[in-house]
């Protein structure tokens, strides 16, 4: 039995310690906001936080999460009113929406350490998150909007 702290709640799962966190989160815990994209940590769709740091859940074994706080898109805000989520909606960022949870999680990690990021800061922090629809300009605008007090 593996004990996890996920979105502020203690959860126990029966899983192989080498099972990728993505499958534990989606299949065993039913938190489907974190998406499977490439399975090789190249696209960023599966980005979650481990103790506040963005990680790719598709290649991170669950053993690495023991004793750490895991945050998924569902845990960013219980009511969906995180400043990034609000900015995303207000600016109509998503087209297909598939990559957006990963984009938001990477942006949230950035804003936690840099509350007033430049365009270059945003581009660097989100460089590993791919958007098939090409909404990068709107993504950057939403991050800047969420950064404003």
Buried (B, 14 or more C-beta within 10 A) or exposed (E): EBEBBBBEEEBEBEBEEEBBBBBBBBEBBEBBBBBBBBBEBEBBBBBBBBEEEBBBBBBBBBEEBEEBBBBBBBBBBEEEEBBBBBBBEEBEBBBEEBBBBBBBBBBBBBBEEEEEBEEEBBBEBBEBBBBEBEBBEBBBBBBBBBBEE
